[in-house]
Amino acid sequence: MELTDGEMAVHRLRTWPLESGLRVVHAAWDAGITRPRQRRPHWPQVAALLEAGRIRHLVVPTEAQLEFRPSRRPALRAWLDRHAIRVHYPGARPPPIPPAAPPAAVHPSVFVLPPCDNPDFLI
């Protein structure tokens, strides 16, 4: 999904939950993502629904829409984990894999892979 195409992004955000079998409980389009979440027009209401357990899945274009500052994202992830919230980024492209040396073979069928701190790719 290209965020530069606002119309397509909104369409994808509206259709993806239904295509995925989720029921939409609340929809909000929050502007000003560079502001703290608590100062956004719709976030307090969404946060209250999350804390009350009325929402179990959150669908957003990218993690930056939830927390603009990367340094604050671990705290957001911990808060979401405490409330058992699954966050979905429909159509988001995985980050490019940096070039690295091939994995070291430990056994013919076992490889040691480089560490990955991207929570979208944890198995």
The 8 nearest C-alpha neighbors of each residue, nearest first, counted from 0:
[[1, 90, 91, 2, 8, 89, 7, 11],
 [0, 2, 3, 4, 8, 7, 5, 91],
 [1, 3, 4, 8, 5, 0, 60, 7],
 [2, 4, 1, 5, 8, 0, 7, 6],
 [5, 3, 2, 7, 6, 1, 8, 0],
 [6, 4, 8, 7, 3, 2, 9, 1],
 [5, 7, 9, 8, 4, 10, 11, 3],
 [6, 8, 10, 5, 4, 9, 11, 0],
 [9, 7, 5, 11, 10, 6, 2, 12],
 [8, 10, 12, 6, 11, 7, 5, 13],
 [9, 11, 7, 13, 8, 12, 14, 6],
 [12, 10, 8, 14, 13, 9, 15, 7],
 [11, 13, 9, 10, 15, 14, 8, 58],
 [14, 12, 10, 11, 15, 9, 16, 17],
 [13, 15, 11, 17, 12, 16, 18, 10],
 [14, 16, 18, 17, 12, 11, 13, 19],
 [17, 15, 19, 21, 18, 14, 20, 13],
 [16, 18, 20, 19, 21, 14, 15, 22],
 [19, 17, 15, 16, 20, 14, 21, 13],
 [20, 18, 16, 17, 21, 15, 14, 22],
 [21, 19, 17, 18, 16, 22, 15, 23],
 [20, 22, 16, 17, 19, 23, 18, 56],
 [23, 21, 24, 17, 20, 16, 19, 25],
 [22, 24, 25, 21, 16, 26, 17, 13],
 [25, 23, 22, 26, 54, 53, 21, 48],
 [24, 26, 23, 27, 45, 54, 48, 22],
 [27, 25, 28, 24, 23, 13, 45, 41],
 [28, 26, 29, 41, 25, 45, 42, 40],
 [27, 29, 30, 26, 41, 9, 40, 42],
 [30, 28, 41, 27, 40, 39, 31, 42],
 [31, 29, 32, 28, 39, 40, 41, 33],
 [30, 32, 33, 34, 29, 39, 35, 40],
 [31, 33, 34, 64, 30, 67, 29, 66],
 [32, 34, 31, 67, 35, 68, 66, 64],
 [35, 33, 32, 31, 36, 38, 39, 67],
 [36, 34, 37, 38, 33, 39, 32, 66],
 [37, 35, 39, 38, 42, 34, 66, 65],
 [36, 38, 35, 39, 43, 42, 34, 40],
 [39, 37, 36, 35, 34, 40, 42, 43],
 [38, 40, 36, 42, 37, 41, 29, 34],
 [39, 41, 42, 29, 38, 43, 30, 37],
 [42, 40, 44, 43, 39, 29, 27, 45],
 [41, 43, 45, 44, 39, 36, 46, 40],
 [44, 42, 46, 45, 41, 37, 47, 40],
 [43, 45, 47, 42, 46, 41, 48, 40],
 [44, 46, 42, 48, 47, 43, 49, 41],
 [47, 45, 49, 43, 48, 44, 42, 50],
 [46, 48, 50, 44, 49, 45, 51, 43],
 [49, 47, 51, 45, 53, 46, 50, 54],
 [50, 48, 46, 54, 52, 47, 51, 53],
 [49, 51, 47, 52, 48, 46, 82, 53],
 [52, 50, 48, 49, 53, 47, 54, 46],
 [53, 51, 49, 54, 50, 48, 55, 82],
 [52, 54, 48, 51, 49, 55, 50, 24],
 [55, 53, 49, 52, 56, 48, 24, 57],
 [56, 54, 84, 85, 52, 53, 83, 57],
 [57, 55, 85, 84, 86, 54, 58, 87],
 [56, 58, 86, 87, 85, 59, 55, 84],
 [59, 57, 87, 86, 88, 56, 12, 60],
 [58, 60, 88, 61, 87, 57, 64, 12],
 [59, 61, 88, 89, 64, 91, 58, 62],
 [62, 60, 63, 59, 64, 88, 91, 65],
 [61, 63, 65, 64, 66, 60, 59, 67],
 [64, 62, 67, 66, 61, 65, 68, 32],
 [65, 63, 62, 61, 66, 32, 67, 59],
 [66, 64, 63, 62, 67, 36, 32, 61],
 [67, 65, 63, 68, 64, 72, 62, 71],
 [66, 68, 63, 33, 32, 64, 69, 65],
 [67, 69, 70, 71, 66, 72, 63, 33],
 [70, 68, 72, 71, 67, 66, 63, 73],
 [69, 71, 68, 72, 73, 74, 67, 66],
 [72, 70, 69, 68, 74, 73, 75, 66],
 [71, 73, 75, 69, 74, 70, 66, 76],
 [72, 74, 76, 75, 71, 77, 70, 69],
 [75, 73, 77, 72, 76, 71, 78, 70],
 [74, 76, 72, 78, 73, 77, 79, 71],
 [77, 75, 73, 79, 78, 74, 80, 72],
 [76, 78, 80, 74, 75, 79, 81, 73],
 [79, 77, 75, 81, 80, 76, 74, 82],
 [80, 78, 76, 84, 82, 77, 81, 83],
 [79, 81, 83, 77, 82, 78, 84, 76],
 [82, 80, 78, 79, 83, 77, 84, 76],
 [81, 83, 79, 80, 84, 50, 78, 49],
 [84, 82, 80, 81, 79, 85, 55, 52],
 [85, 83, 55, 79, 56, 82, 80, 86],
 [86, 84, 56, 57, 55, 87, 83, 79],
 [85, 87, 57, 56, 58, 84, 88, 59],
 [88, 86, 58, 89, 57, 59, 85, 56],
 [87, 89, 60, 59, 91, 61, 58, 90],
 [90, 88, 91, 87, 60, 15, 12, 58],
 [89, 91, 0, 92, 88, 60, 11, 1],
 [92, 90, 89, 88, 0, 93, 60, 61],
 [91, 93, 90, 94, 0, 95, 89, 88],
 [94, 92, 95, 91, 119, 96, 120, 90],
 [95, 93, 92, 96, 117, 97, 91, 119],
 [96, 94, 97, 93, 92, 98, 117, 99],
 [95, 97, 94, 98, 99, 93, 115, 113],
 [98, 96, 95, 99, 94, 100, 113, 115],
 [99, 97, 96, 100, 101, 95, 113, 102],
 [100, 98, 97, 101, 102, 113, 96, 112],
 [99, 101, 102, 98, 103, 113, 97, 112],
 [100, 102, 99, 103, 112, 104, 98, 113],
 [103, 101, 112, 111, 110, 104, 100, 113],
 [104, 102, 111, 110, 105, 101, 112, 100],
 [103, 105, 110, 106, 102, 109, 107, 111],
 [106, 104, 110, 109, 103, 107, 111, 108],
 [105, 107, 109, 108, 104, 110, 103, 111],
 [106, 108, 109, 104, 105, 110, 103, 111],
 [107, 109, 106, 110, 105, 104, 111, 103],
 [110, 108, 106, 105, 107, 104, 111, 103],
 [111, 109, 104, 105, 102, 103, 112, 108],
 [110, 112, 103, 102, 104, 113, 105, 109],
 [113, 111, 102, 110, 114, 103, 115, 101],
 [112, 114, 115, 111, 102, 99, 100, 101],
 [115, 113, 112, 116, 111, 117, 121, 120],
 [114, 116, 117, 113, 120, 121, 118, 112],
 [117, 115, 118, 114, 121, 120, 119, 113],
 [116, 118, 119, 115, 120, 121, 94, 114],
 [119, 117, 120, 121, 116, 115, 122, 76],
 [120, 118, 117, 121, 93, 122, 116, 88],
 [121, 119, 118, 117, 122, 115, 116, 93],
 [120, 122, 118, 119, 117, 115, 116, 114],
 [121, 120, 119, 118, 115, 117, 116, 114]]
